[in-house]
């Protein structure tokens, strides 16, 4: 648990400046030129100054891990040894726990899968080995599931094809192998269908040329065969018609060279 604030905030100017006379490092670090008020300072309530100080003086990081100021603890996590960082696994502040998750080895992150803060879980999803991400497929937050969809092996990705959130399904449509994208041909969201249509096998894309949404038809034109897209030469949407003509013209040009 956080301790007392050993570094009281002594200034509220635009650029926080601490009173050096109250600093326990005045005769040591400051005298050696390893800190600078308003720039590299451990006792100011300024994340930038604390980070600059600890970057130059990482040996002070461990002493800051129990500080009352959450930002000082979170920054200290970046510079303290991993063994010391483990003591903050249950810190009351989510920013501190997030920092801890970035430092721990991936095989120690299972304890954070159920953290109540979604940013912590997102960080876990970005660092867990892909083969272990299946345990986060049912996370209640769509942003977490979206990160899972970006990294999980294709074999488990299909479990998110019917996800309730379209952003998750869009990620699935970007990653599923082409030969199984027909499973998303009837997705309720046209943006999802458009992404899928632009990556489907040609024969599957041809069936998407009749989709009621122009974005889906436009994506399908990119993948369907030339014989199939000729039926769209008079499509009601200008962008679709232009893309059909562009593909046909490109083919004619190649045939004459």
Buried (B, 14 or more C-beta within 10 A) or exposed (E): EBEEEBBEBBBEEEEBBBBBEEBEBEEEBBEEEEBEBBBBBBBBBBBBBBBBBBEEBBEBBBEBBBBEBBBBBBBBBBBBEEEBBEEBBEBEBBBBBBBBBEBBEEEBBEEBBEBEBBBBBBBBBBBBEEEBBBEBBEBEBBBBBBBBBBBBEEEBBBBBBEBEBBBBBBBBBBBBEBEBBBBBBEBEBBBBBBBBBBBBBBEBBBBBBEBEBBBBBBBBBBBBEEEBBEEBEEBEBEEBBEBBEEBBEEEEEEEEE
